[in-house]
Amino acid sequence: MVATIKDVAKMADVSISTVSRVINDSKPVSPEARRRVLHAIEVLDYRPNEVARSLVTKKSNLIGVIVDDIGSMYVSYVLRGVEEIGRMYNYDIILLSSYGDPELELKFAKLLFQKQVEGAIIISSTLNQKLMYRLEESRIPYANINRFYDIEEDLTVRINYEEVSFNMVEYLIEQGHKKIASLAIRKDIDRTEEKYKVDGYESAMKEHSLKSSNIYTLGIDEKSFLDISDEIDSAIKNGVTAFFCSQDEIALHLMNYLVDRGMKIPDDISVTGFGGTAMTNIYRPKLTTVRIPYYDIGAVAIRRILKKIEDKDNFSEERILLPVEILKRDSVKKID
């Protein structure tokens, strides 16, 4: 039978309130009474009810994390940063995967509130506005880490997509490329980070008086890419020598498509990506890409949440921009 607080009080010959004071370290208890209570807890192997305890102490040491797909590489990289930093500060993670179901995410939010979580993190590639409203109403600190959408919440951590895209296109131009096309995702582009990537591309092309050529796909899967194959062929016929891709997946689909048509990368066409995930290390030639610090994004997000929990009144609400790195590898050729 599982021991209760009443059992501890009986063995220690003290009141239930005294046991509670020892467990929560809330009020002074005589050294002798404390010794008896701790001895009883050890003998009975008593485990306090953490939910009930959190109602008293206002501390559950729990952070809720809702992800859209636990199998996603993007999610796993960010989640690792969240978990490792949370563990450093003695916080446990309640992890829930919705697989993109917005109604399930709302149910998850309700569950997290019942568990008395002190903060919440959303890691997703979609945008559930109702979930954001629900978290806002809860008044707990939360961060929305989104792969595509431009989120304006104060605790959100991001990178300067426009600046690094500009720098990537500048690199292509330095390698002698004049006809460069961009490949990006069209869906909700006015609300996603894709807009900033395209803006960076166009700014760099304009800076060097070069003509922009934008091609848009509906997604990052192979079918979405194949739907724009005619536009890819047309760009190549018009002399494009390099493609600036807004996602690594798009870049890899492009490389496969070109190789299947007898072209060599980078001898015939140069390709760049965006993300820097592990698959770009495996593929040959290795993809020149922007390495997004996914682990750091997760780590900084939970650090900010924990700082706000600790000192809400003095917390700085400004958004954090993390530095990024361009990995200059084998998929770009220098031309005359």
Order of alpha helices (4+ residues) and beta strands (2+ residues): alpha-alpha-alpha-alpha-beta-alpha-beta-alpha-beta-alpha-beta-beta-alpha-beta-alpha-beta-alpha-alpha-beta-alpha-beta-alpha-beta-alpha-beta-beta
